Amino acid sequence: MADPSAPAPAANPPVGDAVVRVSTKPSDANAYGDIFGGWLLVQMDEAAGLMASRRTRGRTVTVAIDGMQFLSPVRVGDEVSVFGEIVRTGRSSLHIHIQAWRRERHGEQGNKVTEATFVFVAVDDEGRPRPIEKE
């Protein structure tokens, strides 16, 4: 019989490429065993940053993140997978949609925890915006 407290199966699969996959640790959690939202935000920002630097072939900086809503908790021992997709490229900026998913350590079913769009700007060595090369 299925555990009634288990998260519902995902209605839609993750969007984009898998960028980061990590197992959560006790040091990532509060006293109740729930992972800090800030820790999850760091994983998402790192994933978006990897995608931005790869696409721009150089240094990028985060300039904005749209609002986030946490849909379910992440617990110690869960596997967190971060998926990303570049949704818009400007002259010097990138908009990257990021989804974070969790899976219980010994389970198969994942569920989306949160999502956000991160905006990055490609910068030169002096930190000034630089154009992004066309693909």
C-alpha positions in Angstrom: 0.0 0.0 0.0 1.3 3.5 -0.9 2.4 5.8 1.9 -0.3 8.5 2.1 2.2 11.1 3.3 4.4 10.6 0.3 4.5 13.4 -2.3 2.2 12.9 -5.3 3.8 11.7 -8.5 5.0 14.5 -10.8 2.4 15.6 -13.3 5.0 16.8 -15.7 8.6 15.7 -16.1 11.5 18.1 -15.5 12.2 20.7 -18.1 15.7 21.2 -19.6 19.0 19.5 -19.1 20.1 17.9 -15.8 22.9 20.2 -14.6 23.4 19.4 -10.9 22.6 16.3 -8.8 23.5 16.1 -5.1 22.6 14.3 -1.9 21.5 16.4 1.0 23.4 16.2 4.3 22.5 17.0 8.0 24.6 20.2 7.7 22.2 21.5 5.0 19.2 21.2 7.3 17.4 22.8 10.2 16.8 21.1 13.5 13.7 19.4 12.0 15.6 17.8 9.2 14.2 20.1 6.5 16.8 21.5 4.0 17.3 25.2 4.2 15.7 27.1 1.3 18.9 29.1 1.0 20.9 25.9 0.4 18.5 25.0 -2.4 18.8 28.5 -3.9 22.6 28.1 -4.0 22.3 24.8 -5.9 20.0 26.4 -8.4 22.2 29.5 -8.8 25.3 27.3 -9.3 23.5 25.3 -12.0 22.3 28.4 -13.8 25.8 29.9 -13.5 27.4 26.8 -15.1 24.9 27.0 -18.0 25.5 30.8 -18.4 29.3 30.6 -18.4 29.2 27.7 -20.8 26.9 29.5 -23.2 28.7 32.8 -23.0 32.2 31.2 -23.0 33.3 33.3 -20.1 32.5 35.1 -16.8 28.8 35.8 -16.0 27.1 37.3 -12.9 23.6 36.8 -11.5 21.6 40.0 -11.7 18.1 38.8 -10.9 16.0 35.9 -9.8 12.2 35.9 -10.3 10.1 34.8 -7.3 10.3 31.3 -5.9 7.6 29.3 -4.2 8.6 26.1 -2.3 6.1 23.4 -3.2 7.3 20.6 -0.8 10.1 20.1 1.7 13.4 18.5 0.9 14.7 16.3 3.7 18.1 15.1 4.8 19.2 12.2 2.5 17.1 13.2 -0.4 18.7 13.5 -3.8 18.2 17.0 -5.3 18.4 17.3 -9.1 18.5 20.7 -10.8 17.4 21.1 -14.4 17.9 24.1 -16.6 16.9 25.6 -19.9 18.1 28.8 -21.5 14.8 30.6 -22.4 16.1 33.9 -23.7 19.4 35.4 -24.9 19.8 39.1 -25.2 22.8 41.2 -26.2 24.6 40.6 -23.0 22.1 38.7 -20.8 20.6 35.3 -20.5 17.4 34.1 -18.9 17.7 30.6 -17.6 14.7 28.7 -16.2 15.7 26.4 -13.4 13.7 23.6 -11.7 14.7 21.8 -8.6 13.4 18.2 -8.0 13.8 15.9 -5.1 13.8 12.1 -4.8 13.8 10.1 -1.6 17.1 8.3 -1.2 15.7 4.8 -1.8 12.7 5.8 -4.0 12.2 6.2 -7.7 9.5 8.9 -7.8 10.7 12.5 -7.9 8.7 15.7 -7.4 9.3 19.3 -8.3 10.3 21.4 -5.3 10.6 24.8 -6.8 11.4 26.7 -10.0 12.7 30.2 -10.9 14.1 32.1 -13.8 17.7 33.4 -13.2 19.0 36.4 -15.2 22.7 36.5 -15.9 24.9 39.1 -17.6 28.1 38.2 -19.4 30.9 40.5 -18.2 34.5 41.2 -19.1 37.5 41.1 -16.8 36.6 44.6 -15.4 33.1 43.5 -14.7 31.5 45.5 -17.5 28.7 43.9 -19.6 30.0 42.3 -22.8 28.1 41.0 -25.8 27.2 37.3 -26.1 28.4 35.6 -29.3 25.7 34.2 -31.5 25.4 30.5 -31.7 
